[in-house]
Amino acid sequence: MSDKNNSLYAGKASEKYLNVLKAVSETSLGCVYIADLKTRKLEFISENPLLFSGLSAAEVEKMGYNFFRKYTKKADLDILKKVSTNGLKFFECLSPEEKKVHTITYDFHLKYANSVDVLVNHKITPIELFDDGEISKIVCVVSYSLNRSAGNIRIVSNTSETYWKYNLFTGKWTEESKVALKLREIEIIRLYLQGLKIEEIAEQLFVSPSTIKFHRSKLFERIGVKNIIEAISYVITNNLI
């Protein structure tokens, strides 16, 4: 294939990415953006000012990476630094095929004028690589964090039964096994995500509310959380459903 044809193919592929992301962002409460790691520019940002310190997509795109330097809470800037260095360095150990099926997820606070800081979650996945396998572009899904504090740097993949957790104090990665949810636990979490209460979930599953509470408490114990919000956060972060 000639260089000209390669360029045309790459252009069509990028346009396809953008069209898909635009469609997804229009039906989501979150936000999506594409970043070029070489130019440090944000190439596409779906419109959601609430997840970008009140700024419009055009304003954030114009600022590029400087947006994060300016609006990230000072205490959380080190988290972004660790993701940019140790996080992306982790991907160097993966094959080109593996890079595109792994996601790094983390939480940090964004500053808002005349309001409290907001804890957001970013999930970054490589979408384009250079010929040498180095990451060229990434797609990031932005949402409100379900965790209570910043950090929580993990690398996850739907193709693996384990995930990697980064310790901000030791600077080391540890591999941990994913918890395999039982069918009943998956059903309960899905119904919670639909906004149902315990009594309504029990009715849907043809069991008593006390049975739902029993399964819920066992799930909390197995994954080390205290309430359903933390359980949902754990399940979503680790791609368990």
N, C-alpha and C positions, 0 to 999 in steps of 0.2 A: 504494500500500500504506500502511495507517495506521501510526502510531507503535507502536500495540499489536502489530500484526502483525509490524512490523519487529523488535520486541523478542523476540517469540516465535521468529521465524526465526533471529535471532542466537543465541538460547539453544539452539535445536536444533542449529545449526551448531557451537557451542562444545562441546556434549555429544558430537557426532559426532567432533570432534577428539580429545576425551578418550578415547572408547572405542577409537579407532584407536591412539592412543599407548599406552594400557594394554596392548593386545594385542601391539603391537610390543615394548614393554619387557619383557614376560614371556617373550619368546623371544630376547632379546638379552643379550649380556654387558655392554653399555653401559647408559646411563641416559638418560632423556628428561625435560625439564621445559619448562613454559610460563611465560613471564614477561610481566607487564603493564608496559609501559614508562612508563605514566603514573603508576600507583600504586606502582611499584617492588616489586610483590609477585610471589612465585612461586605460581602457581595450581595447578600439578600437578607432582609429582615422582615418578618411578618409583623403587621401592625398590632401592637399591644403595649401602650404607654405604661400601664400599671406594672409591667415586669421590667421596665427600663427607666426607673426613676422619674416617670412622668414625661419622658421625651418621646417624640415621634420617631418612627422608623427612619425617616430621612435624616433627622438630627443625629441619631446613633450611628447610622451608616457613614455620615460625614466625619464623625469623630474616630471611627474605627476602634482599635484597641485602646485608644486614649480614653474612651468612655469608661472602661473598667478601672483604669488608673485613677480617674477623677471621682467616680461615684461609688466605688467599692469602699466599704467601711475600713478604716485604716488598720484595725486589728485583724482583718481578714485578707489583707493583701498578700500575706505569706502563703495563704492557701492557694491563691491563684498562681503564685510563683512555683509552688511545689507541683501543681498540676502541669504547668508549662514545661517544667524541667523533668522531675522524676516520673510524672505521669506519662508524658509523651515518650520519654526514654524507655519506659516499659514496653512500648509498642515495637521498639527496635528488635526485641527478642522474638517477635512474631513473624510468621511468613506473610507475604502479601495477602493471601486468601484469609488468614486469621485476623489480620488487622481490621478488615471490613466487617467482621462479625463480633468485634469486641467494643465495648462502650465504657468510657470512664465517667463516673457520676460523682458529683460533689456539691456541697452547699456553702453559700456565703451571703453576707448581708449587703444590700444596696442602700445607699443613702437617698432619702427623699426630703425635699424642701418642705418645711412646715409640717412634718409628719415623722413617725417613728421609722427606724430602719426596717427593711423587709427582707426576710430570709428566703432566698430563691435557690432552686436546684437547677444545675446544668448537666445535661447528658450529652457527651461528645462522642461521635463515631466517625472514623475516617471514611471518605467517599471517593477520593481520588488520590492516586499515588504517582510519584515520578517513576521513570524507568528503573531506577536503582532500588525501588521499594520504599523510598522515603515518603512520608505523608505530605501531600500537596494541599488538599482541602479537607475540611471537616464540616459536618453538619451538627448543629447543637439544638437540642430541644430544651426550652426554658419553661419552668413551671414554678409555682409556689412550693417551697420545701415542706415536707410532712415531718421533718425532724425538728428537734427543739434547739439545736445548736449548729454552728457552722462546722465545716470540715467534712467528715464522713466520706472520705475519698475511697472509692472502690472501682475496680475494673471487673465487669461482668460480661457474660456471653450466654446466649440461649443454647449454644452448642456444647457447653461445658457444665459438669455437675459441681464445679468449684468456682470460687471467685477470689479475687485478690484484694486485700484490705491494707491501706497505707496508714502507718502510725506517724503522726505529725511530730511526735517527740523523739522517736528513735530514728526516723527517716528510713524505715525498712518496710518492705512488703511482706505480708504473711498470707499463705493460701489457706482458705477455709472451705469446708464442704457446705453446699447448699442444703437447706432443710427440704426434704421431700414432703410436700403437703399431702395429706390424706384427702380423698374425694370429698368427704363431708366438710372438711375445713375449706376446701376450694369453693364449694357451694355456698358456705356461709359468708366467706369474704366477698364473693361476687354479689350476693344479695345485699350486703352492707354497702357495697359500692353503688348499688342502685337506690340507696337511701332508705332501705327498709329497716324497721325496728325489730327487736328480738321477737315480739309476738307475731309480727308479720312474716318474719323468716321462718318461724316455727310452723306457721300455717302453710307456707309455700312448700316446706319439706315434709309435712305431715308428721311432725313430732311435737313434743311439748316444749315450752319455753325453757324449762329446766334442762332439757337435753341440749339445746342450743348453748346455754350458759356453760354446760359441762364441756362441750367440744371447744368452746371459745377459751375457757380457762386452761385447758390442756395445750392449746395452740400457743397461748401467751407464755406458758411455762417452757415449751420446747424452743421458742425463738427468743426468749429472754426479754419480753416487753411487758408493759403494765396496763395498756388499754388498747382499744380497737384502732385508734388513730395510729399508734405506734406499730401495731400489727400490719395495718394496711401499708404504711410507709415501708416496712421491712419487706413485705411481699412484692411491692412494686419495684423497689430499688434493686432487689435481687432477682427480678424477672421470674417469679415463682408461679405466676398465672398468665 
